[in-house]
């Protein structure tokens, strides 16, 4: 009886561990931008970008990638349509958008609610 009970406990424990391992979310695809990948970056104050708050000011970081990095970005977006991805500047995750369609432009716009957030990203990209 002890052996049967012990075997049953081990089977239940093993199956519980196996289902936990399956429930672990997979890592999001990442696109990493380094200082050398950027041709230019700037911060702009925008109003009316969010339809629910048409008078709200937000802050957009405009990034233009080098030709090589732009081609890499195009392929990345093509490969990850309908997926949530991470955009990183160096090792810092700066956005987690869902890719709606392939982006052919070498330009990326990142939207922030405060000027401090936006400027800190622009500053990371302009460090030489």
C-alpha positions in Angstrom: 0.0 0.0 0.0 2.9 2.4 0.9 4.5 1.8 -2.5 1.2 2.4 -4.4 0.6 5.6 -2.4 4.2 6.8 -2.9 4.0 6.0 -6.6 0.8 7.9 -7.0 2.3 11.0 -5.2 5.3 10.9 -7.4 3.2 10.7 -10.6 1.0 13.6 -9.4 4.1 15.6 -8.5 5.7 14.9 -11.8 2.6 15.8 -13.8 2.2 19.0 -11.8 5.8 20.0 -12.5 5.3 19.2 -16.2 2.2 21.4 -16.5 4.0 24.2 -14.8 6.8 24.0 -17.3 4.4 24.2 -20.1 2.7 27.3 -18.6 5.9 29.3 -18.6 5.5 32.1 -21.1 8.0 32.1 -23.9 10.3 35.1 -24.2 9.2 38.0 -26.4 11.2 38.6 -29.6 13.6 41.4 -29.0 15.0 44.1 -31.4 18.1 45.8 -29.9 19.2 49.3 -30.9 22.7 50.5 -30.1 24.1 54.0 -30.4 26.0 53.1 -33.6 22.7 51.9 -35.2 21.1 55.4 -35.1 21.5 58.1 -37.7 19.4 60.6 -35.8 17.1 60.9 -32.8 14.9 63.7 -31.5 12.1 64.4 -29.1 8.8 66.1 -30.1 5.8 67.1 -28.0 2.6 65.9 -29.7 -1.0 66.6 -28.9 -4.1 64.6 -30.0 -2.2 61.4 -30.6 -4.5 59.5 -28.3 -8.1 59.7 -29.5 -9.5 59.3 -26.0 -7.6 62.3 -24.8 -7.3 64.7 -27.8 -5.8 67.6 -25.7 -3.3 65.5 -23.8 0.4 66.2 -24.5 2.7 63.2 -25.1 6.3 63.0 -26.0 7.6 61.2 -29.1 11.1 60.0 -29.6 11.9 59.9 -33.4 14.6 57.4 -34.3 16.1 57.0 -37.7 18.2 53.8 -38.1 21.2 53.3 -40.3 20.5 51.5 -43.6 21.8 48.2 -42.3 19.8 48.4 -39.1 16.7 49.6 -41.0 16.9 46.5 -43.2 17.2 44.4 -40.0 14.2 46.1 -38.5 12.1 45.6 -41.6 12.9 41.8 -41.5 12.2 41.7 -37.7 8.8 43.3 -38.1 8.0 41.0 -41.1 8.9 37.9 -39.1 6.9 39.0 -36.0 3.6 40.3 -37.4 0.8 39.9 -34.8 3.3 39.3 -32.0 4.2 41.4 -28.9 7.9 42.2 -29.1 10.4 44.2 -27.1 12.3 47.2 -28.4 15.5 47.6 -26.5 18.0 50.5 -26.4 21.1 48.8 -25.2 20.0 46.4 -22.5 16.9 48.6 -21.5 13.5 47.6 -22.7 11.9 50.8 -23.9 8.7 49.6 -25.5 6.6 46.4 -25.9 4.5 47.0 -29.0 2.4 44.4 -31.0 3.7 44.4 -34.6 0.6 45.0 -36.8 2.3 44.8 -40.1 5.8 44.8 -41.7 7.4 48.2 -41.2 9.5 49.1 -44.2 10.7 52.5 -43.0 14.0 52.8 -41.1 12.2 55.1 -38.7 10.8 54.2 -35.3 8.6 56.5 -33.1 8.4 55.8 -29.4 5.6 57.5 -27.4 6.0 58.5 -23.8 3.7 60.3 -21.3 6.5 62.4 -19.7 9.2 64.6 -21.3 11.7 63.1 -18.9 11.1 59.5 -20.1 11.4 60.6 -23.7 14.5 62.6 -23.2 16.2 59.8 -21.3 15.8 57.5 -24.3 17.0 60.2 -26.7 20.0 60.7 -24.5 20.8 57.0 -24.4 20.8 57.0 -28.2 23.0 60.0 -28.6 25.8 58.9 -26.3 29.0 58.5 -28.3 
